[in-house]
Amino acid sequence: MEKVQFMPEGENHAVDFYVLDEEMLGGKQYLLVTDSPDGDGEALILRADKGGNADEITYEIVEDEREQTAVLLLMRDSLEELGIEVEV
């Protein structure tokens, strides 16, 4: 399982997240991540943003409900294959 590091706002250390799924929507990359490599864990949708430096990618938590719903609809089939039920 692929792992990404995310620096939550207000924190001074990076947190590891495990990528469950990845989709593109409107030219933007979205990741569904969890804090646990197996079993129950907290899940978040992150939007990747390539800043001015092409080698640096930053991630922002998607908080807008409409944006979350659109991304989850794209991810629904692949998540159900993993045994994760999506309700939107």
HUSUL-V979639 format. One record per residue. N is the residue number from 1. BURIAL is + if it has 24 or more other C-alpha atoms within 12 Angstrom, else -. Layout:
BEGIN
n burial
N BURIAL
N BURIAL
END
This chain:
BEGIN
n burial
1 -
2 -
3 -
4 +
5 +
6 +
7 -
8 -
9 -
10 -
11 -
12 -
13 -
14 -
15 -
16 -
17 +
18 +
19 +
20 +
21 +
22 +
23 +
24 -
25 -
26 -
27 -
28 -
29 +
30 +
31 +
32 +
33 +
34 +
35 +
36 -
37 -
38 -
39 -
40 -
41 -
42 -
43 +
44 +
45 +
46 +
47 +
48 +
49 -
50 -
51 -
52 -
53 -
54 -
55 -
56 -
57 -
58 +
59 +
60 +
61 +
62 +
63 -
64 -
65 -
66 -
67 -
68 +
69 -
70 -
71 +
72 +
73 -
74 +
75 +
76 +
77 -
78 -
79 -
80 -
81 -
82 -
83 -
84 -
85 -
86 -
87 -
88 -
END
